Amino acid sequence: MDVLDGEPRAVDTHAHQPTSVFLEDAGGQLMRDAAAKFGTDLETWSYEEMVGEYREAGVGRAVLLGWDAETNTGNPPVPNEHVAEVCDEYPEFFVGFGSVDPHKDDCAAQARRCVEDLGLSGFKFQQIAQGFDPSDPAHEELWATIEDLGVPVVFHGGNSTLGAGAPGGRGLRIKYGDPMLIDDVAADHPDLDILIAHPAFPWEKEQLAICQQKGNVYMDLSGWLPKYIDDQVLHYAKTVLRDKVMFGTDYPMIRPGEWLDQFEAHCEFPAEVQRKLLWENAERFLGL
Protein backbone atom coordinates (compact mmCIF):
# COMPACT_ATOMS: atom_id res chain seq x y z
CA MET A 1 0.00 0.00 0.00
CA ASP A 2 1.71 3.15 -1.24
CA VAL A 3 0.50 5.43 1.56
CA LEU A 4 2.23 3.18 4.13
CA ASP A 5 5.58 3.06 2.37
CA GLY A 6 8.36 4.23 4.68
CA GLU A 7 8.01 4.95 8.40
CA PRO A 8 5.09 3.14 10.16
CA ARG A 9 2.31 5.73 10.29
CA ALA A 10 -1.11 4.05 10.58
CA VAL A 11 -3.02 4.20 13.89
CA ASP A 12 -5.08 1.22 15.08
CA THR A 13 -7.92 2.58 17.20
CA HIS A 14 -8.96 -0.80 18.63
CA ALA A 15 -6.49 -3.31 20.11
CA HIS A 16 -6.72 -5.71 23.05
CA GLN A 17 -4.02 -7.49 25.03
CA PRO A 18 -2.60 -10.63 23.35
CA THR A 19 -1.88 -12.03 26.81
CA SER A 20 -3.81 -14.14 29.30
CA VAL A 21 -4.95 -11.04 31.24
CA PHE A 22 -7.54 -10.43 28.50
CA LEU A 23 -7.92 -13.61 26.48
CA GLU A 24 -8.17 -15.99 29.43
CA ASP A 25 -8.91 -14.07 32.63
CA ALA A 26 -11.26 -11.28 31.50
CA GLY A 27 -12.61 -13.19 28.51
CA GLY A 28 -13.20 -16.49 30.26
CA GLN A 29 -15.79 -18.86 28.80
CA LEU A 30 -17.28 -16.08 26.67
CA MET A 31 -14.02 -15.73 24.77
CA ARG A 32 -13.63 -19.49 24.46
CA ASP A 33 -17.11 -19.65 22.94
CA ALA A 34 -16.16 -17.02 20.38
CA ALA A 35 -12.94 -18.85 19.47
CA ALA A 36 -14.75 -22.17 19.09
CA LYS A 37 -17.45 -20.59 16.90
CA PHE A 38 -14.85 -19.36 14.44
CA GLY A 39 -12.49 -22.33 14.66
CA THR A 40 -9.53 -20.52 16.25
CA ASP A 41 -7.30 -21.19 19.24
CA LEU A 42 -6.75 -18.76 22.11
CA GLU A 43 -3.00 -18.47 21.80
CA THR A 44 -1.13 -15.79 23.73
CA TRP A 45 2.08 -13.87 23.07
CA SER A 46 4.07 -10.91 24.42
CA TYR A 47 3.65 -7.17 23.98
CA GLU A 48 7.12 -7.05 22.41
CA GLU A 49 5.93 -9.47 19.73
CA MET A 50 2.75 -7.44 19.30
CA VAL A 51 4.62 -4.16 18.75
CA GLY A 52 7.00 -5.82 16.30
CA GLU A 53 4.11 -7.26 14.31
CA TYR A 54 2.42 -3.86 14.08
CA ARG A 55 5.55 -2.05 12.96
CA GLU A 56 6.23 -4.66 10.31
CA ALA A 57 2.69 -4.07 9.00
CA GLY A 58 3.26 -0.30 8.79
CA VAL A 59 1.32 0.65 11.93
CA GLY A 60 2.96 3.20 14.22
CA ARG A 61 0.45 3.51 17.09
CA ALA A 62 -2.33 1.44 18.66
CA VAL A 63 -5.01 2.19 21.23
CA LEU A 64 -4.73 -0.44 23.97
CA LEU A 65 -8.12 -0.97 25.59
CA GLY A 66 -9.03 -1.75 29.16
CA TRP A 67 -11.89 -4.12 30.05
CA ASP A 68 -14.14 -4.34 33.10
CA ALA A 69 -17.31 -6.40 32.76
CA GLU A 70 -17.00 -7.98 36.18
CA THR A 71 -20.54 -7.38 37.47
CA ASN A 72 -22.28 -8.84 34.43
CA THR A 73 -19.88 -11.69 33.62
CA GLY A 74 -18.20 -12.52 36.92
CA ASN A 75 -14.82 -12.40 35.19
CA PRO A 76 -11.98 -10.26 36.55
CA PRO A 77 -11.20 -7.03 34.68
CA VAL A 78 -8.10 -6.10 32.77
CA PRO A 79 -6.75 -3.76 35.47
CA ASN A 80 -6.38 -0.15 34.42
CA GLU A 81 -3.04 -0.18 36.23
CA HIS A 82 -1.91 -2.92 33.86
CA VAL A 83 -2.91 -0.88 30.81
CA ALA A 84 -1.02 2.12 32.18
CA GLU A 85 2.10 0.04 32.89
CA VAL A 86 2.17 -1.37 29.34
CA CYS A 87 1.75 2.12 27.90
CA ASP A 88 4.59 3.39 30.09
CA GLU A 89 6.80 0.59 28.76
CA TYR A 90 5.99 1.46 25.13
CA PRO A 91 5.17 5.20 25.28
CA GLU A 92 5.80 5.84 21.58
CA PHE A 93 3.46 3.05 20.50
CA PHE A 94 0.48 2.51 22.82
CA VAL A 95 -2.30 4.96 23.68
CA GLY A 96 -4.03 3.66 26.81
CA PHE A 97 -7.80 3.62 27.29
CA GLY A 98 -9.18 2.55 30.65
CA SER A 99 -12.43 0.77 31.41
CA VAL A 100 -14.81 1.07 34.33
CA ASP A 101 -17.80 -1.11 35.16
CA PRO A 102 -20.92 1.12 34.97
CA HIS A 103 -22.66 -1.08 37.54
CA LYS A 104 -20.09 -0.33 40.25
CA ASP A 105 -20.91 2.48 42.67
CA ASP A 106 -17.47 4.08 42.35
CA CYS A 107 -17.28 4.00 38.52
CA ALA A 108 -17.20 7.80 38.15
CA ALA A 109 -14.46 8.14 40.75
CA GLN A 110 -12.49 5.34 39.10
CA ALA A 111 -12.85 7.08 35.74
CA ARG A 112 -11.34 10.23 37.18
CA ARG A 113 -8.50 8.19 38.70
CA CYS A 114 -7.76 6.60 35.31
CA VAL A 115 -7.03 9.98 33.78
CA GLU A 116 -5.70 12.05 36.67
CA ASP A 117 -3.60 9.39 38.42
CA LEU A 118 -2.82 6.75 35.80
CA GLY A 119 -2.46 9.05 32.81
CA LEU A 120 -4.81 7.11 30.54
CA SER A 121 -6.18 8.87 27.46
CA GLY A 122 -9.79 7.70 27.19
CA PHE A 123 -12.28 4.92 27.96
CA LYS A 124 -13.69 1.77 26.39
CA PHE A 125 -17.17 0.35 27.05
CA GLN A 126 -18.54 -2.96 25.77
CA GLN A 127 -22.23 -2.63 26.55
CA ILE A 128 -23.16 -6.23 25.64
CA ALA A 129 -20.48 -7.77 27.86
CA GLN A 130 -21.08 -5.19 30.58
CA GLY A 131 -24.86 -5.59 30.32
CA PHE A 132 -26.00 -1.98 30.31
CA ASP A 133 -27.92 0.59 28.31
CA PRO A 134 -25.73 3.71 27.93
CA SER A 135 -28.83 5.92 27.52
CA ASP A 136 -30.15 4.96 30.97
CA PRO A 137 -30.15 8.08 33.23
CA ALA A 138 -28.47 5.95 35.91
CA HIS A 139 -25.18 6.44 34.03
CA GLU A 140 -25.45 10.22 33.65
CA GLU A 141 -22.83 10.96 36.33
CA LEU A 142 -20.30 8.72 34.57
CA TRP A 143 -20.75 10.41 31.18
CA ALA A 144 -20.65 13.87 32.76
CA THR A 145 -17.42 12.95 34.55
CA ILE A 146 -15.72 11.73 31.38
CA GLU A 147 -16.94 14.79 29.49
CA ASP A 148 -15.46 16.98 32.22
CA LEU A 149 -12.15 15.09 31.99
CA GLY A 150 -11.98 16.03 28.31
CA VAL A 151 -11.04 12.57 26.99
CA PRO A 152 -12.79 10.47 24.32
CA VAL A 153 -14.79 7.31 24.82
CA VAL A 154 -15.18 4.17 22.71
CA PHE A 155 -18.53 2.38 22.72
CA HIS A 156 -19.09 -1.05 21.20
CA GLY A 157 -21.33 -1.05 18.13
CA GLY A 158 -23.40 -3.95 16.81
CA ASN A 159 -23.47 -7.64 17.60
CA SER A 160 -20.78 -9.42 19.62
CA THR A 161 -19.07 -12.77 19.11
CA LEU A 162 -18.68 -13.23 22.87
CA GLY A 163 -20.74 -16.24 23.93
CA ALA A 164 -21.48 -17.01 20.28
CA GLY A 165 -23.15 -20.38 19.74
CA ALA A 166 -23.67 -21.08 23.44
CA PRO A 167 -27.20 -21.68 24.74
CA GLY A 168 -28.74 -18.26 25.27
CA GLY A 169 -25.45 -16.66 24.27
CA ARG A 170 -24.36 -17.02 27.92
CA GLY A 171 -27.09 -14.55 28.82
CA LEU A 172 -25.57 -11.64 26.87
CA ARG A 173 -28.06 -9.32 25.18
CA ILE A 174 -27.11 -7.87 21.82
CA LYS A 175 -29.72 -5.10 22.08
CA TYR A 176 -27.19 -3.09 24.09
CA GLY A 177 -25.06 -2.86 20.93
CA ASP A 178 -27.67 -0.75 19.13
CA PRO A 179 -25.96 2.58 18.30
CA MET A 180 -29.25 4.44 18.78
CA LEU A 181 -28.61 4.09 22.53
CA ILE A 182 -25.34 5.99 22.01
CA ASP A 183 -27.13 8.77 20.12
CA ASP A 184 -28.83 9.82 23.37
CA VAL A 185 -25.45 10.11 25.11
CA ALA A 186 -24.02 12.16 22.24
CA ALA A 187 -26.98 14.53 22.25
CA ASP A 188 -26.84 15.10 26.02
CA HIS A 189 -23.02 15.48 26.10
CA PRO A 190 -21.94 17.50 23.05
CA ASP A 191 -18.40 17.97 24.39
CA LEU A 192 -17.87 14.21 24.75
CA ASP A 193 -16.09 12.77 21.70
CA ILE A 194 -17.44 9.28 20.97
CA LEU A 195 -16.05 6.53 18.75
CA ILE A 196 -18.44 3.71 17.84
CA ALA A 197 -16.27 0.65 17.43
CA HIS A 198 -16.94 -1.71 14.51
CA PRO A 199 -19.39 -1.52 11.63
CA ALA A 200 -22.48 -1.93 13.83
CA PHE A 201 -24.10 -5.00 12.24
CA PRO A 202 -27.12 -5.22 11.95
CA TRP A 203 -27.52 -1.49 12.62
CA GLU A 204 -25.01 -0.04 10.12
CA LYS A 205 -27.49 2.47 8.67
CA GLU A 206 -28.34 3.83 12.10
CA GLN A 207 -24.63 4.12 12.87
CA LEU A 208 -23.96 6.04 9.64
CA ALA A 209 -26.87 8.36 10.34
CA ILE A 210 -25.60 9.16 13.84
CA CYS A 211 -22.04 9.79 12.64
CA GLN A 212 -23.38 12.11 9.95
CA GLN A 213 -25.72 14.02 12.27
CA LYS A 214 -23.66 14.23 15.48
CA GLY A 215 -20.44 16.20 15.15
CA ASN A 216 -19.00 14.48 18.21
CA VAL A 217 -19.55 10.89 17.01
CA TYR A 218 -17.07 8.88 14.90
CA MET A 219 -16.66 5.21 13.96
CA ASP A 220 -13.95 2.69 13.17
CA LEU A 221 -13.81 -0.37 10.93
CA SER A 222 -12.46 -2.79 13.52
CA GLY A 223 -13.81 -6.25 14.14
CA TRP A 224 -14.42 -6.97 10.45
CA LEU A 225 -12.04 -7.82 7.64
CA PRO A 226 -12.65 -5.32 4.82
CA LYS A 227 -14.12 -7.88 2.40
CA TYR A 228 -16.99 -8.46 4.85
CA ILE A 229 -17.81 -4.79 5.54
CA ASP A 230 -21.12 -3.56 4.14
CA ASP A 231 -20.76 -1.70 0.82
CA GLN A 232 -22.69 1.31 2.12
CA VAL A 233 -20.31 1.65 5.07
CA LEU A 234 -17.32 1.68 2.71
CA HIS A 235 -19.05 4.17 0.40
CA TYR A 236 -19.71 6.55 3.31
CA ALA A 237 -16.15 6.05 4.57
CA LYS A 238 -14.69 7.43 1.36
CA THR A 239 -17.30 10.17 0.80
CA VAL A 240 -19.52 11.96 3.33
CA LEU A 241 -17.81 10.45 6.41
CA ARG A 242 -14.24 10.53 5.11
CA ASP A 243 -13.23 12.75 8.06
CA LYS A 244 -14.93 10.55 10.69
CA VAL A 245 -14.04 6.91 9.92
CA MET A 246 -10.88 5.26 11.29
CA PHE A 247 -8.82 2.10 10.89
CA GLY A 248 -9.05 -0.53 13.62
CA THR A 249 -8.43 -4.25 13.90
CA ASP A 250 -9.81 -5.74 17.16
CA TYR A 251 -6.38 -7.30 17.74
CA PRO A 252 -5.54 -10.10 18.44
CA MET A 253 -8.73 -11.47 16.85
CA ILE A 254 -7.81 -9.68 13.61
CA ARG A 255 -4.17 -9.00 12.80
CA PRO A 256 -2.99 -5.69 11.29
CA GLY A 257 -1.19 -7.15 8.30
CA GLU A 258 -4.21 -9.20 7.28
CA TRP A 259 -6.60 -6.23 7.64
CA LEU A 260 -4.39 -3.88 5.63
CA ASP A 261 -3.79 -6.45 2.89
CA GLN A 262 -7.52 -6.93 2.50
CA PHE A 263 -8.13 -3.19 2.55
CA GLU A 264 -5.73 -2.78 -0.34
CA ALA A 265 -7.29 -5.67 -2.25
CA HIS A 266 -10.97 -4.86 -1.74
CA CYS A 267 -11.25 -1.08 -1.16
CA GLU A 268 -10.48 1.36 -3.94
CA PHE A 269 -9.99 4.53 -1.91
CA PRO A 270 -8.13 7.63 -3.19
CA ALA A 271 -4.74 8.14 -1.50
CA GLU A 272 -6.02 11.25 0.29
CA VAL A 273 -8.90 9.29 1.84
CA GLN A 274 -6.61 6.39 2.75
CA ARG A 275 -4.42 8.78 4.74
CA LYS A 276 -7.49 10.10 6.58
CA LEU A 277 -8.79 6.64 7.39
CA LEU A 278 -5.47 5.06 8.30
CA TRP A 279 -4.03 7.80 10.51
CA GLU A 280 -5.08 11.44 10.05
CA ASN A 281 -8.59 11.08 11.52
CA ALA A 282 -7.28 9.05 14.46
CA GLU A 283 -4.45 11.49 15.16
CA ARG A 284 -6.96 14.32 15.36
CA PHE A 285 -9.48 12.31 17.45
CA LEU A 286 -6.81 11.14 19.91
CA GLY A 287 -4.90 14.44 20.00
CA LEU A 288 -1.65 12.81 18.89
C-alpha positions as a Markdown table, in Angstrom:
| # | Residue | x | y | z |
|---|---|---|---|---|
| 1 | Met | 0.0 | 0.0 | 0.0 |
| 2 | Asp | 1.7 | 3.2 | -1.2 |
| 3 | Val | 0.5 | 5.4 | 1.6 |
| 4 | Leu | 2.2 | 3.2 | 4.1 |
| 5 | Asp | 5.6 | 3.1 | 2.4 |
| 6 | Gly | 8.4 | 4.2 | 4.7 |
| 7 | Glu | 8.0 | 4.9 | 8.4 |
| 8 | Pro | 5.1 | 3.1 | 10.2 |
| 9 | Arg | 2.3 | 5.7 | 10.3 |
| 10 | Ala | -1.1 | 4.1 | 10.6 |
| 11 | Val | -3.0 | 4.2 | 13.9 |
| 12 | Asp | -5.1 | 1.2 | 15.1 |
| 13 | Thr | -7.9 | 2.6 | 17.2 |
| 14 | His | -9.0 | -0.8 | 18.6 |
| 15 | Ala | -6.5 | -3.3 | 20.1 |
| 16 | His | -6.7 | -5.7 | 23.0 |
| 17 | Gln | -4.0 | -7.5 | 25.0 |
| 18 | Pro | -2.6 | -10.6 | 23.3 |
| 19 | Thr | -1.9 | -12.0 | 26.8 |
| 20 | Ser | -3.8 | -14.1 | 29.3 |
| 21 | Val | -4.9 | -11.0 | 31.2 |
| 22 | Phe | -7.5 | -10.4 | 28.5 |
| 23 | Leu | -7.9 | -13.6 | 26.5 |
| 24 | Glu | -8.2 | -16.0 | 29.4 |
| 25 | Asp | -8.9 | -14.1 | 32.6 |
| 26 | Ala | -11.3 | -11.3 | 31.5 |
| 27 | Gly | -12.6 | -13.2 | 28.5 |
| 28 | Gly | -13.2 | -16.5 | 30.3 |
| 29 | Gln | -15.8 | -18.9 | 28.8 |
| 30 | Leu | -17.3 | -16.1 | 26.7 |
| 31 | Met | -14.0 | -15.7 | 24.8 |
| 32 | Arg | -13.6 | -19.5 | 24.5 |
| 33 | Asp | -17.1 | -19.6 | 22.9 |
| 34 | Ala | -16.2 | -17.0 | 20.4 |
| 35 | Ala | -12.9 | -18.8 | 19.5 |
| 36 | Ala | -14.7 | -22.2 | 19.1 |
| 37 | Lys | -17.4 | -20.6 | 16.9 |
| 38 | Phe | -14.8 | -19.4 | 14.4 |
| 39 | Gly | -12.5 | -22.3 | 14.7 |
| 40 | Thr | -9.5 | -20.5 | 16.2 |
| 41 | Asp | -7.3 | -21.2 | 19.2 |
| 42 | Leu | -6.8 | -18.8 | 22.1 |
| 43 | Glu | -3.0 | -18.5 | 21.8 |
| 44 | Thr | -1.1 | -15.8 | 23.7 |
| 45 | Trp | 2.1 | -13.9 | 23.1 |
| 46 | Ser | 4.1 | -10.9 | 24.4 |
| 47 | Tyr | 3.7 | -7.2 | 24.0 |
| 48 | Glu | 7.1 | -7.1 | 22.4 |
| 49 | Glu | 5.9 | -9.5 | 19.7 |
| 50 | Met | 2.7 | -7.4 | 19.3 |
| 51 | Val | 4.6 | -4.2 | 18.7 |
| 52 | Gly | 7.0 | -5.8 | 16.3 |
| 53 | Glu | 4.1 | -7.3 | 14.3 |
| 54 | Tyr | 2.4 | -3.9 | 14.1 |
| 55 | Arg | 5.6 | -2.0 | 13.0 |
| 56 | Glu | 6.2 | -4.7 | 10.3 |
| 57 | Ala | 2.7 | -4.1 | 9.0 |
| 58 | Gly | 3.3 | -0.3 | 8.8 |
| 59 | Val | 1.3 | 0.7 | 11.9 |
| 60 | Gly | 3.0 | 3.2 | 14.2 |
| 61 | Arg | 0.4 | 3.5 | 17.1 |
| 62 | Ala | -2.3 | 1.4 | 18.7 |
| 63 | Val | -5.0 | 2.2 | 21.2 |
| 64 | Leu | -4.7 | -0.4 | 24.0 |
| 65 | Leu | -8.1 | -1.0 | 25.6 |
| 66 | Gly | -9.0 | -1.7 | 29.2 |
| 67 | Trp | -11.9 | -4.1 | 30.0 |
| 68 | Asp | -14.1 | -4.3 | 33.1 |
| 69 | Ala | -17.3 | -6.4 | 32.8 |
| 70 | Glu | -17.0 | -8.0 | 36.2 |
| 71 | Thr | -20.5 | -7.4 | 37.5 |
| 72 | Asn | -22.3 | -8.8 | 34.4 |
| 73 | Thr | -19.9 | -11.7 | 33.6 |
| 74 | Gly | -18.2 | -12.5 | 36.9 |
| 75 | Asn | -14.8 | -12.4 | 35.2 |
| 76 | Pro | -12.0 | -10.3 | 36.5 |
| 77 | Pro | -11.2 | -7.0 | 34.7 |
| 78 | Val | -8.1 | -6.1 | 32.8 |
| 79 | Pro | -6.8 | -3.8 | 35.5 |
| 80 | Asn | -6.4 | -0.2 | 34.4 |
| 81 | Glu | -3.0 | -0.2 | 36.2 |
| 82 | His | -1.9 | -2.9 | 33.9 |
| 83 | Val | -2.9 | -0.9 | 30.8 |
| 84 | Ala | -1.0 | 2.1 | 32.2 |
| 85 | Glu | 2.1 | 0.0 | 32.9 |
| 86 | Val | 2.2 | -1.4 | 29.3 |
| 87 | Cys | 1.7 | 2.1 | 27.9 |
| 88 | Asp | 4.6 | 3.4 | 30.1 |
| 89 | Glu | 6.8 | 0.6 | 28.8 |
| 90 | Tyr | 6.0 | 1.5 | 25.1 |
| 91 | Pro | 5.2 | 5.2 | 25.3 |
| 92 | Glu | 5.8 | 5.8 | 21.6 |
| 93 | Phe | 3.5 | 3.1 | 20.5 |
| 94 | Phe | 0.5 | 2.5 | 22.8 |
| 95 | Val | -2.3 | 5.0 | 23.7 |
| 96 | Gly | -4.0 | 3.7 | 26.8 |
| 97 | Phe | -7.8 | 3.6 | 27.3 |
| 98 | Gly | -9.2 | 2.5 | 30.6 |
| 99 | Ser | -12.4 | 0.8 | 31.4 |
| 100 | Val | -14.8 | 1.1 | 34.3 |
| 101 | Asp | -17.8 | -1.1 | 35.2 |
| 102 | Pro | -20.9 | 1.1 | 35.0 |
| 103 | His | -22.7 | -1.1 | 37.5 |
| 104 | Lys | -20.1 | -0.3 | 40.2 |
| 105 | Asp | -20.9 | 2.5 | 42.7 |
| 106 | Asp | -17.5 | 4.1 | 42.4 |
| 107 | Cys | -17.3 | 4.0 | 38.5 |
| 108 | Ala | -17.2 | 7.8 | 38.1 |
| 109 | Ala | -14.5 | 8.1 | 40.8 |
| 110 | Gln | -12.5 | 5.3 | 39.1 |
| 111 | Ala | -12.8 | 7.1 | 35.7 |
| 112 | Arg | -11.3 | 10.2 | 37.2 |
| 113 | Arg | -8.5 | 8.2 | 38.7 |
| 114 | Cys | -7.8 | 6.6 | 35.3 |
| 115 | Val | -7.0 | 10.0 | 33.8 |
| 116 | Glu | -5.7 | 12.0 | 36.7 |
| 117 | Asp | -3.6 | 9.4 | 38.4 |
| 118 | Leu | -2.8 | 6.7 | 35.8 |
| 119 | Gly | -2.5 | 9.1 | 32.8 |
| 120 | Leu | -4.8 | 7.1 | 30.5 |
| 121 | Ser | -6.2 | 8.9 | 27.5 |
| 122 | Gly | -9.8 | 7.7 | 27.2 |
| 123 | Phe | -12.3 | 4.9 | 28.0 |
| 124 | Lys | -13.7 | 1.8 | 26.4 |
| 125 | Phe | -17.2 | 0.4 | 27.0 |
| 126 | Gln | -18.5 | -3.0 | 25.8 |
| 127 | Gln | -22.2 | -2.6 | 26.5 |
| 128 | Ile | -23.2 | -6.2 | 25.6 |
| 129 | Ala | -20.5 | -7.8 | 27.9 |
| 130 | Gln | -21.1 | -5.2 | 30.6 |
| 131 | Gly | -24.9 | -5.6 | 30.3 |
| 132 | Phe | -26.0 | -2.0 | 30.3 |
| 133 | Asp | -27.9 | 0.6 | 28.3 |
| 134 | Pro | -25.7 | 3.7 | 27.9 |
| 135 | Ser | -28.8 | 5.9 | 27.5 |
| 136 | Asp | -30.1 | 5.0 | 31.0 |
| 137 | Pro | -30.2 | 8.1 | 33.2 |
| 138 | Ala | -28.5 | 6.0 | 35.9 |
| 139 | His | -25.2 | 6.4 | 34.0 |
| 140 | Glu | -25.5 | 10.2 | 33.7 |
| 141 | Glu | -22.8 | 11.0 | 36.3 |
| 142 | Leu | -20.3 | 8.7 | 34.6 |
| 143 | Trp | -20.7 | 10.4 | 31.2 |
| 144 | Ala | -20.7 | 13.9 | 32.8 |
| 145 | Thr | -17.4 | 13.0 | 34.6 |
| 146 | Ile | -15.7 | 11.7 | 31.4 |
| 147 | Glu | -16.9 | 14.8 | 29.5 |
| 148 | Asp | -15.5 | 17.0 | 32.2 |
| 149 | Leu | -12.2 | 15.1 | 32.0 |
| 150 | Gly | -12.0 | 16.0 | 28.3 |
| 151 | Val | -11.0 | 12.6 | 27.0 |
| 152 | Pro | -12.8 | 10.5 | 24.3 |
| 153 | Val | -14.8 | 7.3 | 24.8 |
| 154 | Val | -15.2 | 4.2 | 22.7 |
| 155 | Phe | -18.5 | 2.4 | 22.7 |
| 156 | His | -19.1 | -1.1 | 21.2 |
| 157 | Gly | -21.3 | -1.0 | 18.1 |
| 158 | Gly | -23.4 | -3.9 | 16.8 |
| 159 | Asn | -23.5 | -7.6 | 17.6 |
| 160 | Ser | -20.8 | -9.4 | 19.6 |
| 161 | Thr | -19.1 | -12.8 | 19.1 |
| 162 | Leu | -18.7 | -13.2 | 22.9 |
| 163 | Gly | -20.7 | -16.2 | 23.9 |
| 164 | Ala | -21.5 | -17.0 | 20.3 |
| 165 | Gly | -23.1 | -20.4 | 19.7 |
| 166 | Ala | -23.7 | -21.1 | 23.4 |
| 167 | Pro | -27.2 | -21.7 | 24.7 |
| 168 | Gly | -28.7 | -18.3 | 25.3 |
| 169 | Gly | -25.5 | -16.7 | 24.3 |
| 170 | Arg | -24.4 | -17.0 | 27.9 |
| 171 | Gly | -27.1 | -14.5 | 28.8 |
| 172 | Leu | -25.6 | -11.6 | 26.9 |
| 173 | Arg | -28.1 | -9.3 | 25.2 |
| 174 | Ile | -27.1 | -7.9 | 21.8 |
| 175 | Lys | -29.7 | -5.1 | 22.1 |
| 176 | Tyr | -27.2 | -3.1 | 24.1 |
| 177 | Gly | -25.1 | -2.9 | 20.9 |
| 178 | Asp | -27.7 | -0.7 | 19.1 |
| 179 | Pro | -26.0 | 2.6 | 18.3 |
| 180 | Met | -29.3 | 4.4 | 18.8 |
| 181 | Leu | -28.6 | 4.1 | 22.5 |
| 182 | Ile | -25.3 | 6.0 | 22.0 |
| 183 | Asp | -27.1 | 8.8 | 20.1 |
| 184 | Asp | -28.8 | 9.8 | 23.4 |
| 185 | Val | -25.4 | 10.1 | 25.1 |
| 186 | Ala | -24.0 | 12.2 | 22.2 |
| 187 | Ala | -27.0 | 14.5 | 22.3 |
| 188 | Asp | -26.8 | 15.1 | 26.0 |
| 189 | His | -23.0 | 15.5 | 26.1 |
| 190 | Pro | -21.9 | 17.5 | 23.0 |
| 191 | Asp | -18.4 | 18.0 | 24.4 |
| 192 | Leu | -17.9 | 14.2 | 24.7 |
| 193 | Asp | -16.1 | 12.8 | 21.7 |
| 194 | Ile | -17.4 | 9.3 | 21.0 |
| 195 | Leu | -16.1 | 6.5 | 18.8 |
| 196 | Ile | -18.4 | 3.7 | 17.8 |
| 197 | Ala | -16.3 | 0.7 | 17.4 |
| 198 | His | -16.9 | -1.7 | 14.5 |
| 199 | Pro | -19.4 | -1.5 | 11.6 |
| 200 | Ala | -22.5 | -1.9 | 13.8 |
| 201 | Phe | -24.1 | -5.0 | 12.2 |
| 202 | Pro | -27.1 | -5.2 | 12.0 |
| 203 | Trp | -27.5 | -1.5 | 12.6 |
| 204 | Glu | -25.0 | 0.0 | 10.1 |
| 205 | Lys | -27.5 | 2.5 | 8.7 |
| 206 | Glu | -28.3 | 3.8 | 12.1 |
| 207 | Gln | -24.6 | 4.1 | 12.9 |
| 208 | Leu | -24.0 | 6.0 | 9.6 |
| 209 | Ala | -26.9 | 8.4 | 10.3 |
| 210 | Ile | -25.6 | 9.2 | 13.8 |
| 211 | Cys | -22.0 | 9.8 | 12.6 |
| 212 | Gln | -23.4 | 12.1 | 9.9 |
| 213 | Gln | -25.7 | 14.0 | 12.3 |
| 214 | Lys | -23.7 | 14.2 | 15.5 |
| 215 | Gly | -20.4 | 16.2 | 15.2 |
| 216 | Asn | -19.0 | 14.5 | 18.2 |
| 217 | Val | -19.5 | 10.9 | 17.0 |
| 218 | Tyr | -17.1 | 8.9 | 14.9 |
| 219 | Met | -16.7 | 5.2 | 14.0 |
| 220 | Asp | -14.0 | 2.7 | 13.2 |
| 221 | Leu | -13.8 | -0.4 | 10.9 |
| 222 | Ser | -12.5 | -2.8 | 13.5 |
| 223 | Gly | -13.8 | -6.3 | 14.1 |
| 224 | Trp | -14.4 | -7.0 | 10.5 |
| 225 | Leu | -12.0 | -7.8 | 7.6 |
| 226 | Pro | -12.6 | -5.3 | 4.8 |
| 227 | Lys | -14.1 | -7.9 | 2.4 |
| 228 | Tyr | -17.0 | -8.5 | 4.8 |
| 229 | Ile | -17.8 | -4.8 | 5.5 |
| 230 | Asp | -21.1 | -3.6 | 4.1 |
| 231 | Asp | -20.8 | -1.7 | 0.8 |
| 232 | Gln | -22.7 | 1.3 | 2.1 |
| 233 | Val | -20.3 | 1.6 | 5.1 |
| 234 | Leu | -17.3 | 1.7 | 2.7 |
| 235 | His | -19.1 | 4.2 | 0.4 |
| 236 | Tyr | -19.7 | 6.6 | 3.3 |
| 237 | Ala | -16.2 | 6.0 | 4.6 |
| 238 | Lys | -14.7 | 7.4 | 1.4 |
| 239 | Thr | -17.3 | 10.2 | 0.8 |
| 240 | Val | -19.5 | 12.0 | 3.3 |
| 241 | Leu | -17.8 | 10.4 | 6.4 |
| 242 | Arg | -14.2 | 10.5 | 5.1 |
| 243 | Asp | -13.2 | 12.7 | 8.1 |
| 244 | Lys | -14.9 | 10.5 | 10.7 |
| 245 | Val | -14.0 | 6.9 | 9.9 |
| 246 | Met | -10.9 | 5.3 | 11.3 |
| 247 | Phe | -8.8 | 2.1 | 10.9 |
| 248 | Gly | -9.1 | -0.5 | 13.6 |
| 249 | Thr | -8.4 | -4.3 | 13.9 |
| 250 | Asp | -9.8 | -5.7 | 17.2 |
| 251 | Tyr | -6.4 | -7.3 | 17.7 |
| 252 | Pro | -5.5 | -10.1 | 18.4 |
| 253 | Met | -8.7 | -11.5 | 16.9 |
| 254 | Ile | -7.8 | -9.7 | 13.6 |
| 255 | Arg | -4.2 | -9.0 | 12.8 |
| 256 | Pro | -3.0 | -5.7 | 11.3 |
| 257 | Gly | -1.2 | -7.1 | 8.3 |
| 258 | Glu | -4.2 | -9.2 | 7.3 |
| 259 | Trp | -6.6 | -6.2 | 7.6 |
| 260 | Leu | -4.4 | -3.9 | 5.6 |
| 261 | Asp | -3.8 | -6.4 | 2.9 |
| 262 | Gln | -7.5 | -6.9 | 2.5 |
| 263 | Phe | -8.1 | -3.2 | 2.5 |
| 264 | Glu | -5.7 | -2.8 | -0.3 |
| 265 | Ala | -7.3 | -5.7 | -2.3 |
| 266 | His | -11.0 | -4.9 | -1.7 |
| 267 | Cys | -11.2 | -1.1 | -1.2 |
| 268 | Glu | -10.5 | 1.4 | -3.9 |
| 269 | Phe | -10.0 | 4.5 | -1.9 |
| 270 | Pro | -8.1 | 7.6 | -3.2 |
| 271 | Ala | -4.7 | 8.1 | -1.5 |
| 272 | Glu | -6.0 | 11.3 | 0.3 |
| 273 | Val | -8.9 | 9.3 | 1.8 |
| 274 | Gln | -6.6 | 6.4 | 2.8 |
| 275 | Arg | -4.4 | 8.8 | 4.7 |
| 276 | Lys | -7.5 | 10.1 | 6.6 |
| 277 | Leu | -8.8 | 6.6 | 7.4 |
| 278 | Leu | -5.5 | 5.1 | 8.3 |
| 279 | Trp | -4.0 | 7.8 | 10.5 |
| 280 | Glu | -5.1 | 11.4 | 10.1 |
| 281 | Asn | -8.6 | 11.1 | 11.5 |
| 282 | Ala | -7.3 | 9.0 | 14.5 |
| 283 | Glu | -4.4 | 11.5 | 15.2 |
| 284 | Arg | -7.0 | 14.3 | 15.4 |
| 285 | Phe | -9.5 | 12.3 | 17.4 |
| 286 | Leu | -6.8 | 11.1 | 19.9 |
| 287 | Gly | -4.9 | 14.4 | 20.0 |
| 288 | Leu | -1.7 | 12.8 | 18.9 |
